[in-house]
Amino acid sequence: MAYLSKDLSVLAYANGFTLWHYTTADAAATVDGSGYFNPAADMLRAGDIIIANVESGGTPKAGLFFVSTAASGVVDVNDMTQIGATDSD
């Protein structure tokens, strides 16, 4: 799949920082891939954080992506830091 603008939402913003939510059936490695968020380059800024629900069509995962670069139409996010990776029960 590819980035879908309808699945990116602002949760909060202040002091030049925005907290986003994104949901997709794509794997985290795909979302982290080169150019995935380029269509949102006019909205995302370096330092923003994206809370994401990925692989929503299979075994869903959740995590955080840090926007490391957002300039000149190019967005790069760091690898996803997964939330709730272990469930001992």
C-alpha positions in Angstrom: 0.0 0.0 0.0 1.0 3.6 0.2 0.5 6.6 2.5 -3.1 7.8 2.7 -3.7 11.3 3.8 -7.1 10.5 5.4 -5.3 8.2 7.9 -3.1 10.9 9.3 -4.7 13.0 12.1 -3.4 15.7 14.4 -3.8 14.8 18.1 -2.2 17.9 19.7 0.1 20.8 18.8 2.0 23.4 20.7 5.3 25.4 20.5 6.1 24.2 17.0 5.5 20.5 17.8 2.7 18.3 16.5 1.7 14.9 17.8 0.0 12.8 15.1 -1.9 9.6 14.8 -1.6 7.4 11.7 -3.2 4.0 11.0 -2.4 1.7 8.1 -2.4 -2.0 7.1 1.2 -1.5 6.0 4.1 -3.0 8.0 6.2 -0.7 10.2 9.2 -1.3 7.9 7.1 0.0 4.9 6.0 3.1 6.8 9.6 3.7 7.8 10.7 3.4 4.2 12.2 6.1 2.1 9.6 8.7 1.0 6.5 7.1 2.6 5.4 10.3 4.2 6.7 12.6 1.4 3.1 13.5 0.4 2.6 15.0 3.9 5.8 17.1 3.7 3.9 20.3 3.8 2.4 19.3 7.2 5.1 17.3 9.0 8.1 19.0 10.7 11.4 17.6 12.1 10.8 16.7 15.8 7.1 15.7 15.4 6.0 12.4 16.7 3.6 10.0 15.0 1.7 7.5 17.1 0.9 4.7 14.7 -1.2 1.6 14.4 0.4 -0.6 11.7 -0.5 -3.9 10.2 -4.1 -3.2 10.9 -5.3 -5.9 8.5 -3.4 -8.7 10.3 -1.8 -8.8 13.7 -1.8 -5.2 14.6 1.1 -3.4 16.2 1.4 0.1 17.7 4.4 2.4 18.1 6.0 5.7 17.7 7.8 7.2 14.7 10.0 10.2 15.2 10.2 12.6 12.3 13.9 13.2 11.8 13.8 15.2 8.6 11.0 17.1 6.9 12.4 19.6 4.3 12.1 20.3 0.6 9.4 17.8 0.1 11.3 14.9 1.8 10.2 13.3 5.0 12.2 10.7 6.9 11.0 9.0 10.1 13.1 6.8 12.4 12.4 3.1 12.8 9.2 2.5 14.9 9.6 2.2 18.6 7.0 -0.5 19.3 4.6 -0.1 22.2 3.3 -3.2 24.0 5.6 -5.7 22.3 5.4 -8.2 25.2 2.3 -9.7 26.8 3.2 -12.3 29.4 -0.5 -13.3 30.0 
